[in-house]
Amino acid sequence: MSDPGAAATRPQRVPRALLVGEAIGFVIIAAAIWVDELWDLPYHLFGAPRTPFRPQEAIAESTLVITLCVIVMWQSYRILRRVADLESMVVMCAWCRRVRHDGAWMSVEAFLAQHNARMSHGMCPDCAAHLRAEAGVTRRQ
């Protein structure tokens, strides 16, 4: 199993090859419906009785296939986006604030430096107020 922290630097892209493959598969199914309707494949391949040309049947079947294609591709896209989001998470220790990357624990600063991220320190207003209260310093107006 891969380390979730390792994927934090990868771009969050949905694998388009998978979606393109699904689309190609559905197009092949729709094409097979029309080839069967135009050339009566069961008659030519298996010696079945001839069937008349019915374009309405092919249109209905193609519409169903395209509808299923849209539903399947939309669900696949959503699932792949969710996986990309989950893989991009960085695992951080709740106690010491170190980050897990490639199975090792390192400081946040080291992690950011390793991934060419710049960092600056600051203090949020809540922590500043807490520090002033501990030090007994009143805020200047």
C-alpha positions in Angstrom: 0.0 0.0 0.0 1.4 3.4 -0.9 2.0 6.1 1.6 -0.7 8.8 1.5 1.8 11.5 2.4 3.9 10.5 -0.7 1.0 11.5 -3.0 0.7 15.0 -1.5 3.0 16.5 -4.1 1.3 14.8 -7.1 -1.1 16.9 -9.1 -4.8 16.0 -8.4 -5.7 14.8 -11.9 -8.3 12.3 -12.8 -6.8 9.6 -15.0 -8.2 10.5 -18.3 -7.1 7.3 -19.9 -9.6 5.3 -17.9 -12.5 7.6 -18.8 -11.4 7.6 -22.5 -11.3 3.8 -22.3 -14.8 3.6 -20.9 -16.0 6.0 -23.7 -14.4 3.9 -26.4 -16.0 0.7 -25.0 -19.4 2.3 -25.1 -18.9 3.6 -28.6 -17.9 0.1 -29.7 -21.1 -1.3 -28.2 -23.2 1.3 -30.0 -21.4 0.6 -33.2 -22.0 -3.2 -32.8 -25.7 -2.4 -32.4 -25.8 -0.6 -35.7 -23.6 -3.2 -37.5 -25.9 -5.9 -36.3 -28.9 -4.0 -37.5 -27.5 -3.1 -40.9 -25.8 -6.5 -41.7 -28.0 -8.9 -39.7 -25.0 -10.5 -38.0 -26.8 -13.5 -36.5 -28.0 -14.5 -40.0 -24.4 -14.3 -41.5 -22.5 -15.7 -38.5 -24.9 -18.4 -37.2 -27.4 -19.1 -40.0 -30.3 -17.7 -37.9 -33.4 -16.6 -39.7 -33.2 -13.2 -41.3 -34.6 -10.2 -39.4 -35.9 -7.0 -41.1 -34.1 -3.7 -40.8 -35.5 -1.8 -37.9 -33.7 1.5 -37.4 -36.1 2.5 -34.5 -34.8 -0.5 -32.5 -31.2 0.5 -33.2 -31.9 4.1 -32.2 -33.6 3.0 -28.9 -30.7 0.6 -28.1 -28.1 3.2 -28.9 -29.9 5.8 -26.8 -29.9 3.3 -23.9 -26.1 2.6 -24.3 -25.3 6.4 -24.5 -27.4 7.0 -21.4 -25.6 4.2 -19.5 -22.3 5.6 -20.8 -23.0 9.0 -19.3 -24.0 7.6 -16.0 -21.0 5.2 -15.8 -18.5 7.9 -16.8 -20.0 10.4 -14.4 -19.7 8.0 -11.5 -16.2 6.9 -12.5 -15.2 10.6 -12.7 -16.6 11.3 -9.2 -14.9 8.2 -7.7 -11.5 9.0 -9.3 -11.8 12.6 -8.0 -12.4 11.3 -4.5 -9.4 8.9 -4.8 -7.2 11.8 -6.0 -8.4 13.9 -3.0 -7.7 11.1 -0.5 -4.3 10.4 -2.0 -3.3 14.1 -1.7 -3.7 14.1 2.1 -0.6 14.6 4.2 -0.5 12.4 7.4 0.5 14.6 10.4 1.0 13.4 14.0 -1.6 15.1 16.2 0.9 15.3 19.1 4.2 16.4 17.7 3.1 17.8 14.3 5.6 15.7 12.3 4.6 14.5 8.8 4.8 10.9 7.5 6.4 10.7 4.1 7.7 7.5 2.5 7.3 5.7 5.8 9.5 8.1 7.7 8.4 10.9 10.1 9.9 14.3 9.5 9.2 17.9 10.7 6.8 20.0 8.7 9.7 22.3 7.8 11.8 19.4 6.4 8.8 18.1 4.5 8.1 21.5 2.9 11.7 22.0 2.1 11.9 18.5 0.5 9.0 19.4 -1.7 10.4 22.9 -2.7 7.7 24.8 -0.7 8.5 28.0 0.9 7.4 28.7 4.5 7.0 31.5 6.8 6.0 31.6 10.5 3.3 33.7 12.0 0.9 33.7 14.9 -2.9 33.5 14.6 -4.9 36.0 16.7 -6.1 33.3 19.1 -2.6 32.1 19.9 -1.4 35.7 20.2 -4.1 36.5 22.7 -3.4 33.4 24.7 0.3 34.2 24.8 -0.4 37.8 25.9 -2.7 36.4 28.6 0.0 34.0 29.9 2.6 36.7 29.9 0.2 39.2 31.6 0.7 41.7 28.8 -2.1 44.0 27.8 -2.6 44.8 24.2 -1.6 48.2 23.0 -4.3 50.3 21.4 
